[in-house]
Amino acid sequence: MVLNAKQLEIASQIDVQVRKLARADSNEITIFVEMGDYMPGFKHLLDTVGQSGMDELCERYEGFHIYAKILENIAAGIHSGTIQAPI
């Protein structure tokens, strides 16, 4: 998949911020909360790059992959009922 400059920039910004938080020994909940401002960009990527593009971004950017896994785990928890979704 060919990713455009805007998509790469969003992923890179997420990567940098997550790696910074991880270096500060932040746990997944802290990373999730601190990354709230980056959620629209992540959603934009989900809507525009497809599964192969998300896979490529996760391979290219470690911090992006960490954030994607955190969001995936939260979504799975909400789906299973182990995490209660806010109303």
PDB file as gemmi writes it, atoms N, CA and C in Angstrom:
CRYST1    1.000    1.000    1.000  90.00  90.00  90.00 P 1                      
ATOM      1  N   MET A   1       0.848  -1.182   0.000  1.00  0.00           N  
ATOM      2  CA  MET A   1       0.000   0.000   0.000  1.00  0.00           C  
ATOM      3  C   MET A   1       0.887   1.237   0.000  1.00  0.00           C  
ATOM      4  N   VAL A   2       0.465   2.223  -0.730  1.00  0.00           N  
ATOM      5  CA  VAL A   2       1.183   3.492  -0.762  1.00  0.00           C  
ATOM      6  C   VAL A   2       0.498   4.441   0.213  1.00  0.00           C  
ATOM      7  N   LEU A   3       1.246   4.848   1.218  1.00  0.00           N  
ATOM      8  CA  LEU A   3       0.735   5.777   2.211  1.00  0.00           C  
ATOM      9  C   LEU A   3       1.158   7.187   1.839  1.00  0.00           C  
ATOM     10  N   ASN A   4       0.251   8.149   1.998  1.00  0.00           N  
ATOM     11  CA  ASN A   4       0.606   9.517   1.643  1.00  0.00           C  
ATOM     12  C   ASN A   4       1.292  10.230   2.811  1.00  0.00           C  
ATOM     13  N   ALA A   5       1.796  11.414   2.534  1.00  0.00           N  
ATOM     14  CA  ALA A   5       2.572  12.169   3.523  1.00  0.00           C  
ATOM     15  C   ALA A   5       1.750  12.481   4.769  1.00  0.00           C  
ATOM     16  N   LYS A   6       0.475  12.813   4.602  1.00  0.00           N  
ATOM     17  CA  LYS A   6      -0.380  13.133   5.752  1.00  0.00           C  
ATOM     18  C   LYS A   6      -0.552  11.903   6.642  1.00  0.00           C  
ATOM     19  N   GLN A   7      -0.787  10.760   6.040  1.00  0.00           N  
ATOM     20  CA  GLN A   7      -0.953   9.526   6.804  1.00  0.00           C  
ATOM     21  C   GLN A   7       0.318   9.167   7.569  1.00  0.00           C  
ATOM     22  N   LEU A   8       1.449   9.306   6.915  1.00  0.00           N  
ATOM     23  CA  LEU A   8       2.727   9.017   7.568  1.00  0.00           C  
ATOM     24  C   LEU A   8       3.012   9.999   8.698  1.00  0.00           C  
ATOM     25  N   GLU A   9       2.642  11.252   8.504  1.00  0.00           N  
ATOM     26  CA  GLU A   9       2.854  12.265   9.540  1.00  0.00           C  
ATOM     27  C   GLU A   9       2.008  11.971  10.782  1.00  0.00           C  
ATOM     28  N   ILE A  10       0.750  11.600  10.578  1.00  0.00           N  
ATOM     29  CA  ILE A  10      -0.122  11.261  11.709  1.00  0.00           C  
ATOM     30  C   ILE A  10       0.465  10.082  12.476  1.00  0.00           C  
ATOM     31  N   ALA A  11       0.837   9.044  11.744  1.00  0.00           N  
ATOM     32  CA  ALA A  11       1.400   7.844  12.391  1.00  0.00           C  
ATOM     33  C   ALA A  11       2.695   8.173  13.120  1.00  0.00           C  
ATOM     34  N   SER A  12       3.519   9.017  12.523  1.00  0.00           N  
ATOM     35  CA  SER A  12       4.792   9.399  13.134  1.00  0.00           C  
ATOM     36  C   SER A  12       4.565  10.191  14.420  1.00  0.00           C  
ATOM     37  N   GLN A  13       3.598  11.093  14.414  1.00  0.00           N  
ATOM     38  CA  GLN A  13       3.297  11.869  15.618  1.00  0.00           C  
ATOM     39  C   GLN A  13       2.810  10.962  16.747  1.00  0.00           C  
ATOM     40  N   ILE A  14       1.957  10.017  16.412  1.00  0.00           N  
ATOM     41  CA  ILE A  14       1.486   9.054  17.408  1.00  0.00           C  
ATOM     42  C   ILE A  14       2.661   8.245  17.935  1.00  0.00           C  
ATOM     43  N   ASP A  15       3.501   7.779  17.044  1.00  0.00           N  
ATOM     44  CA  ASP A  15       4.674   6.986  17.410  1.00  0.00           C  
ATOM     45  C   ASP A  15       5.570   7.730  18.399  1.00  0.00           C  
ATOM     46  N   VAL A  16       5.897   8.957  18.077  1.00  0.00           N  
ATOM     47  CA  VAL A  16       6.796   9.758  18.924  1.00  0.00           C  
ATOM     48  C   VAL A  16       6.201   9.933  20.316  1.00  0.00           C  
ATOM     49  N   GLN A  17       4.919  10.277  20.376  1.00  0.00           N  
ATOM     50  CA  GLN A  17       4.299  10.542  21.674  1.00  0.00           C  
ATOM     51  C   GLN A  17       4.188   9.267  22.520  1.00  0.00           C  
ATOM     52  N   VAL A  18       3.811   8.164  21.903  1.00  0.00           N  
ATOM     53  CA  VAL A  18       3.676   6.915  22.660  1.00  0.00           C  
ATOM     54  C   VAL A  18       5.038   6.449  23.157  1.00  0.00           C  
ATOM     55  N   ARG A  19       6.056   6.527  22.306  1.00  0.00           N  
ATOM     56  CA  ARG A  19       7.389   6.115  22.747  1.00  0.00           C  
ATOM     57  C   ARG A  19       7.885   6.995  23.884  1.00  0.00           C  
ATOM     58  N   LYS A  20       7.566   8.284  23.834  1.00  0.00           N  
ATOM     59  CA  LYS A  20       7.932   9.200  24.923  1.00  0.00           C  
ATOM     60  C   LYS A  20       7.245   8.784  26.225  1.00  0.00           C  
ATOM     61  N   LEU A  21       5.965   8.473  26.150  1.00  0.00           N  
ATOM     62  CA  LEU A  21       5.234   8.026  27.338  1.00  0.00           C  
ATOM     63  C   LEU A  21       5.761   6.683  27.834  1.00  0.00           C  
ATOM     64  N   ALA A  22       6.076   5.782  26.934  1.00  0.00           N  
ATOM     65  CA  ALA A  22       6.598   4.463  27.320  1.00  0.00           C  
ATOM     66  C   ALA A  22       7.950   4.603  28.010  1.00  0.00           C  
ATOM     67  N   ARG A  23       8.795   5.518  27.529  1.00  0.00           N  
ATOM     68  CA  ARG A  23      10.100   5.747  28.167  1.00  0.00           C  
ATOM     69  C   ARG A  23       9.934   6.287  29.581  1.00  0.00           C  
ATOM     70  N   ALA A  24       8.810   6.954  29.835  1.00  0.00           N  
ATOM     71  CA  ALA A  24       8.525   7.492  31.165  1.00  0.00           C  
ATOM     72  C   ALA A  24       7.814   6.449  32.032  1.00  0.00           C  
ATOM     73  N   ASP A  25       7.842   5.198  31.587  1.00  0.00           N  
ATOM     74  CA  ASP A  25       7.226   4.080  32.309  1.00  0.00           C  
ATOM     75  C   ASP A  25       5.725   4.234  32.514  1.00  0.00           C  
ATOM     76  N   SER A  26       5.050   4.871  31.556  1.00  0.00           N  
ATOM     77  CA  SER A  26       3.596   4.993  31.628  1.00  0.00           C  
ATOM     78  C   SER A  26       2.957   3.639  31.335  1.00  0.00           C  
ATOM     79  N   ASN A  27       1.883   3.336  32.065  1.00  0.00           N  
ATOM     80  CA  ASN A  27       1.172   2.096  31.788  1.00  0.00           C  
ATOM     81  C   ASN A  27       0.155   2.324  30.659  1.00  0.00           C  
ATOM     82  N   GLU A  28      -0.542   1.265  30.258  1.00  0.00           N  
ATOM     83  CA  GLU A  28      -1.470   1.361  29.128  1.00  0.00           C  
ATOM     84  C   GLU A  28      -2.593   2.356  29.384  1.00  0.00           C  
ATOM     85  N   ILE A  29      -3.094   2.413  30.602  1.00  0.00           N  
ATOM     86  CA  ILE A  29      -4.180   3.344  30.908  1.00  0.00           C  
ATOM     87  C   ILE A  29      -3.696   4.782  30.791  1.00  0.00           C  
ATOM     88  N   THR A  30      -2.516   5.050  31.307  1.00  0.00           N  
ATOM     89  CA  THR A  30      -1.952   6.400  31.207  1.00  0.00           C  
ATOM     90  C   THR A  30      -1.734   6.777  29.747  1.00  0.00           C  
ATOM     91  N   ILE A  31      -1.189   5.853  28.973  1.00  0.00           N  
ATOM     92  CA  ILE A  31      -0.979   6.127  27.544  1.00  0.00           C  
ATOM     93  C   ILE A  31      -2.315   6.407  26.870  1.00  0.00           C  
ATOM     94  N   PHE A  32      -3.320   5.586  27.145  1.00  0.00           N  
ATOM     95  CA  PHE A  32      -4.644   5.793  26.554  1.00  0.00           C  
ATOM     96  C   PHE A  32      -5.178   7.191  26.878  1.00  0.00           C  
ATOM     97  N   VAL A  33      -5.111   7.580  28.134  1.00  0.00           N  
ATOM     98  CA  VAL A  33      -5.627   8.886  28.553  1.00  0.00           C  
ATOM     99  C   VAL A  33      -4.820  10.023  27.926  1.00  0.00           C  
ATOM    100  N   GLU A  34      -3.509   9.907  27.976  1.00  0.00           N  
ATOM    101  CA  GLU A  34      -2.641  10.969  27.462  1.00  0.00           C  
ATOM    102  C   GLU A  34      -2.733  11.127  25.941  1.00  0.00           C  
ATOM    103  N   MET A  35      -3.164  10.100  25.255  1.00  0.00           N  
ATOM    104  CA  MET A  35      -3.217  10.120  23.790  1.00  0.00           C  
ATOM    105  C   MET A  35      -4.579  10.541  23.245  1.00  0.00           C  
ATOM    106  N   GLY A  36      -5.458  11.027  24.102  1.00  0.00           N  
ATOM    107  CA  GLY A  36      -6.797  11.419  23.662  1.00  0.00           C  
ATOM    108  C   GLY A  36      -6.808  12.381  22.487  1.00  0.00           C  
ATOM    109  N   ASP A  37      -5.901  13.334  22.475  1.00  0.00           N  
ATOM    110  CA  ASP A  37      -5.859  14.308  21.381  1.00  0.00           C  
ATOM    111  C   ASP A  37      -5.441  13.679  20.053  1.00  0.00           C  
ATOM    112  N   TYR A  38      -4.851  12.504  20.112  1.00  0.00           N  
ATOM    113  CA  TYR A  38      -4.386  11.828  18.899  1.00  0.00           C  
ATOM    114  C   TYR A  38      -5.431  10.868  18.328  1.00  0.00           C  
ATOM    115  N   MET A  39      -6.517  10.656  19.055  1.00  0.00           N  
ATOM    116  CA  MET A  39      -7.551   9.726  18.616  1.00  0.00           C  
ATOM    117  C   MET A  39      -8.162  10.100  17.264  1.00  0.00           C  
ATOM    118  N   PRO A  40      -8.477  11.367  16.994  1.00  0.00           N  
ATOM    119  CA  PRO A  40      -9.034  11.691  15.674  1.00  0.00           C  
ATOM    120  C   PRO A  40      -8.078  11.319  14.526  1.00  0.00           C  
ATOM    121  N   GLY A  41      -6.799  11.531  14.716  1.00  0.00           N  
ATOM    122  CA  GLY A  41      -5.836  11.151  13.688  1.00  0.00           C  
ATOM    123  C   GLY A  41      -5.783   9.649  13.489  1.00  0.00           C  
ATOM    124  N   PHE A  42      -5.813   8.917  14.598  1.00  0.00           N  
ATOM    125  CA  PHE A  42      -5.824   7.456  14.510  1.00  0.00           C  
ATOM    126  C   PHE A  42      -7.075   6.993  13.780  1.00  0.00           C  
ATOM    127  N   LYS A  43      -8.218   7.575  14.109  1.00  0.00           N  
ATOM    128  CA  LYS A  43      -9.481   7.230  13.454  1.00  0.00           C  
ATOM    129  C   LYS A  43      -9.407   7.539  11.967  1.00  0.00           C  
ATOM    130  N   HIS A  44      -8.799   8.671  11.628  1.00  0.00           N  
ATOM    131  CA  HIS A  44      -8.634   9.023  10.212  1.00  0.00           C  
ATOM    132  C   HIS A  44      -7.840   7.923   9.493  1.00  0.00           C  
ATOM    133  N   LEU A  45      -6.782   7.444  10.121  1.00  0.00           N  
ATOM    134  CA  LEU A  45      -5.996   6.372   9.516  1.00  0.00           C  
ATOM    135  C   LEU A  45      -6.825   5.102   9.367  1.00  0.00           C  
ATOM    136  N   LEU A  46      -7.574   4.746  10.397  1.00  0.00           N  
ATOM    137  CA  LEU A  46      -8.439   3.568  10.310  1.00  0.00           C  
ATOM    138  C   LEU A  46      -9.393   3.673   9.120  1.00  0.00           C  
ATOM    139  N   ASP A  47      -9.908   4.867   8.898  1.00  0.00           N  
ATOM    140  CA  ASP A  47     -10.890   5.083   7.837  1.00  0.00           C  
ATOM    141  C   ASP A  47     -10.275   5.170   6.443  1.00  0.00           C  
ATOM    142  N   THR A  48      -8.975   5.435   6.358  1.00  0.00           N  
ATOM    143  CA  THR A  48      -8.398   5.709   5.038  1.00  0.00           C  
ATOM    144  C   THR A  48      -7.361   4.710   4.542  1.00  0.00           C  
ATOM    145  N   VAL A  49      -6.712   3.975   5.433  1.00  0.00           N  
ATOM    146  CA  VAL A  49      -5.606   3.130   4.948  1.00  0.00           C  
ATOM    147  C   VAL A  49      -5.944   1.647   4.868  1.00  0.00           C  
ATOM    148  N   GLY A  50      -7.044   1.226   5.449  1.00  0.00           N  
ATOM    149  CA  GLY A  50      -7.407  -0.182   5.411  1.00  0.00           C  
ATOM    150  C   GLY A  50      -6.499  -1.039   6.290  1.00  0.00           C  
ATOM    151  N   GLN A  51      -6.814  -2.329   6.329  1.00  0.00           N  
ATOM    152  CA  GLN A  51      -6.064  -3.243   7.188  1.00  0.00           C  
ATOM    153  C   GLN A  51      -4.603  -3.351   6.770  1.00  0.00           C  
ATOM    154  N   SER A  52      -4.338  -3.416   5.479  1.00  0.00           N  
ATOM    155  CA  SER A  52      -2.946  -3.552   5.037  1.00  0.00           C  
ATOM    156  C   SER A  52      -2.142  -2.306   5.389  1.00  0.00           C  
ATOM    157  N   GLY A  53      -2.763  -1.139   5.292  1.00  0.00           N  
ATOM    158  CA  GLY A  53      -2.084   0.096   5.660  1.00  0.00           C  
ATOM    159  C   GLY A  53      -1.814   0.169   7.152  1.00  0.00           C  
ATOM    160  N   MET A  54      -2.782  -0.261   7.959  1.00  0.00           N  
ATOM    161  CA  MET A  54      -2.580  -0.280   9.414  1.00  0.00           C  
ATOM    162  C   MET A  54      -1.465  -1.255   9.774  1.00  0.00           C  
ATOM    163  N   ASP A  55      -1.454  -2.413   9.115  1.00  0.00           N  
ATOM    164  CA  ASP A  55      -0.377  -3.383   9.356  1.00  0.00           C  
ATOM    165  C   ASP A  55       0.985  -2.779   9.021  1.00  0.00           C  
ATOM    166  N   GLU A  56       1.043  -2.070   7.902  1.00  0.00           N  
ATOM    167  CA  GLU A  56       2.306  -1.447   7.488  1.00  0.00           C  
ATOM    168  C   GLU A  56       2.749  -0.381   8.490  1.00  0.00           C  
ATOM    169  N   LEU A  57       1.818   0.432   8.952  1.00  0.00           N  
ATOM    170  CA  LEU A  57       2.161   1.469   9.929  1.00  0.00           C  
ATOM    171  C   LEU A  57       2.622   0.850  11.244  1.00  0.00           C  
ATOM    172  N   CYS A  58       1.986  -0.234  11.651  1.00  0.00           N  
ATOM    173  CA  CYS A  58       2.391  -0.920  12.884  1.00  0.00           C  
ATOM    174  C   CYS A  58       3.789  -1.512  12.747  1.00  0.00           C  
ATOM    175  N   GLU A  59       4.116  -1.996  11.572  1.00  0.00           N  
ATOM    176  CA  GLU A  59       5.471  -2.538  11.348  1.00  0.00           C  
ATOM    177  C   GLU A  59       6.513  -1.427  11.320  1.00  0.00           C  
ATOM    178  N   ARG A  60       6.135  -0.298  10.776  1.00  0.00           N  
ATOM    179  CA  ARG A  60       7.077   0.815  10.600  1.00  0.00           C  
ATOM    180  C   ARG A  60       7.311   1.601  11.883  1.00  0.00           C  
ATOM    181  N   TYR A  61       6.262   1.746  12.697  1.00  0.00           N  
ATOM    182  CA  TYR A  61       6.330   2.611  13.885  1.00  0.00           C  
ATOM    183  C   TYR A  61       5.956   1.826  15.146  1.00  0.00           C  
ATOM    184  N   GLU A  62       6.937   1.561  15.983  1.00  0.00           N  
ATOM    185  CA  GLU A  62       6.716   0.772  17.199  1.00  0.00           C  
ATOM    186  C   GLU A  62       5.688   1.423  18.132  1.00  0.00           C  
ATOM    187  N   GLY A  63       5.803   2.726  18.335  1.00  0.00           N  
ATOM    188  CA  GLY A  63       4.863   3.420  19.215  1.00  0.00           C  
ATOM    189  C   GLY A  63       3.443   3.390  18.666  1.00  0.00           C  
ATOM    190  N   PHE A  64       3.314   3.502  17.364  1.00  0.00           N  
ATOM    191  CA  PHE A  64       2.001   3.406  16.731  1.00  0.00           C  
ATOM    192  C   PHE A  64       1.408   2.026  16.988  1.00  0.00           C  
ATOM    193  N   HIS A  65       2.242   1.003  16.867  1.00  0.00           N  
ATOM    194  CA  HIS A  65       1.796  -0.367  17.120  1.00  0.00           C  
ATOM    195  C   HIS A  65       1.339  -0.533  18.573  1.00  0.00           C  
ATOM    196  N   ILE A  66       2.096   0.019  19.502  1.00  0.00           N  
ATOM    197  CA  ILE A  66       1.718  -0.055  20.919  1.00  0.00           C  
ATOM    198  C   ILE A  66       0.346   0.585  21.123  1.00  0.00           C  
ATOM    199  N   TYR A  67       0.146   1.762  20.545  1.00  0.00           N  
ATOM    200  CA  TYR A  67      -1.134   2.473  20.691  1.00  0.00           C  
ATOM    201  C   TYR A  67      -2.270   1.681  20.055  1.00  0.00           C  
ATOM    202  N   ALA A  68      -2.034   1.123  18.891  1.00  0.00           N  
ATOM    203  CA  ALA A  68      -3.060   0.317  18.219  1.00  0.00           C  
ATOM    204  C   ALA A  68      -3.448  -0.880  19.080  1.00  0.00           C  
ATOM    205  N   LYS A  69      -2.473  -1.525  19.703  1.00  0.00           N  
ATOM    206  CA  LYS A  69      -2.757  -2.675  20.567  1.00  0.00           C  
ATOM    207  C   LYS A  69      -3.539  -2.252  21.803  1.00  0.00           C  
ATOM    208  N   ILE A  70      -3.200  -1.114  22.377  1.00  0.00           N  
ATOM    209  CA  ILE A  70      -3.950  -0.607  23.534  1.00  0.00           C  
ATOM    210  C   ILE A  70      -5.409  -0.390  23.144  1.00  0.00           C  
ATOM    211  N   LEU A  71      -5.631   0.265  22.009  1.00  0.00           N  
ATOM    212  CA  LEU A  71      -6.997   0.521  21.562  1.00  0.00           C  
ATOM    213  C   LEU A  71      -7.729  -0.776  21.235  1.00  0.00           C  
ATOM    214  N   GLU A  72      -7.016  -1.715  20.646  1.00  0.00           N  
ATOM    215  CA  GLU A  72      -7.604  -3.020  20.331  1.00  0.00           C  
ATOM    216  C   GLU A  72      -8.021  -3.745  21.621  1.00  0.00           C  
ATOM    217  N   ASN A  73      -7.154  -3.704  22.633  1.00  0.00           N  
ATOM    218  CA  ASN A  73      -7.463  -4.352  23.917  1.00  0.00           C  
ATOM    219  C   ASN A  73      -8.664  -3.700  24.605  1.00  0.00           C  
ATOM    220  N   ILE A  74      -8.739  -2.388  24.536  1.00  0.00           N  
ATOM    221  CA  ILE A  74      -9.871  -1.684  25.141  1.00  0.00           C  
ATOM    222  C   ILE A  74     -11.159  -2.029  24.400  1.00  0.00           C  
ATOM    223  N   ALA A  75     -11.110  -2.040  23.073  1.00  0.00           N  
ATOM    224  CA  ALA A  75     -12.297  -2.392  22.286  1.00  0.00           C  
ATOM    225  C   ALA A  75     -12.753  -3.815  22.595  1.00  0.00           C  
ATOM    226  N   ALA A  76     -11.811  -4.733  22.711  1.00  0.00           N  
ATOM    227  CA  ALA A  76     -12.155  -6.123  23.034  1.00  0.00           C  
ATOM    228  C   ALA A  76     -12.767  -6.211  24.430  1.00  0.00           C  
ATOM    229  N   GLY A  77     -12.236  -5.446  25.375  1.00  0.00           N  
ATOM    230  CA  GLY A  77     -12.781  -5.435  26.725  1.00  0.00           C  
ATOM    231  C   GLY A  77     -14.194  -4.879  26.773  1.00  0.00           C  
ATOM    232  N   ILE A  78     -14.444  -3.845  26.000  1.00  0.00           N  
ATOM    233  CA  ILE A  78     -15.800  -3.282  25.934  1.00  0.00           C  
ATOM    234  C   ILE A  78     -16.741  -4.301  25.294  1.00  0.00           C  
ATOM    235  N   HIS A  79     -16.281  -4.918  24.225  1.00  0.00           N  
ATOM    236  CA  HIS A  79     -17.111  -5.911  23.528  1.00  0.00           C  
ATOM    237  C   HIS A  79     -17.447  -7.090  24.432  1.00  0.00           C  
ATOM    238  N   SER A  80     -16.480  -7.542  25.209  1.00  0.00           N  
ATOM    239  CA  SER A  80     -16.701  -8.707  26.085  1.00  0.00           C  
ATOM    240  C   SER A  80     -17.448  -8.349  27.369  1.00  0.00           C  
ATOM    241  N   GLY A  81     -17.486  -7.061  27.684  1.00  0.00           N  
ATOM    242  CA  GLY A  81     -18.150  -6.629  28.902  1.00  0.00           C  
ATOM    243  C   GLY A  81     -17.221  -6.491  30.102  1.00  0.00           C  
ATOM    244  N   THR A  82     -15.947  -6.805  29.934  1.00  0.00           N  
ATOM    245  CA  THR A  82     -15.011  -6.656  31.062  1.00  0.00           C  
ATOM    246  C   THR A  82     -14.665  -5.194  31.315  1.00  0.00           C  
ATOM    247  N   ILE A  83     -14.870  -4.363  30.308  1.00  0.00           N  
ATOM    248  CA  ILE A  83     -14.716  -2.915  30.465  1.00  0.00           C  
ATOM    249  C   ILE A  83     -16.066  -2.290  30.165  1.00  0.00           C  
ATOM    250  N   GLN A  84     -16.539  -1.482  31.082  1.00  0.00           N  
ATOM    251  CA  GLN A  84     -17.829  -0.826  30.873  1.00  0.00           C  
ATOM    252  C   GLN A  84     -17.611   0.443  30.062  1.00  0.00           C  
ATOM    253  N   ALA A  85     -18.316   0.538  28.959  1.00  0.00           N  
ATOM    254  CA  ALA A  85     -18.215   1.722  28.090  1.00  0.00           C  
ATOM    255  C   ALA A  85     -18.900   2.905  28.754  1.00  0.00           C  
ATOM    256  N   PRO A  86     -18.305   4.087  28.609  1.00  0.00           N  
ATOM    257  CA  PRO A  86     -18.951   5.280  29.163  1.00  0.00           C  
ATOM    258  C   PRO A  86     -20.245   5.563  28.418  1.00  0.00           C  
ATOM    259  N   ILE A  87     -21.171   6.140  29.116  1.00  0.00           N  
ATOM    260  CA  ILE A  87     -22.465   6.450  28.504  1.00  0.00           C  
ATOM    261  C   ILE A  87     -22.433   7.822  27.886  1.00  0.00           C  
TER     262      ILE A  87                                                      
END                                                                             
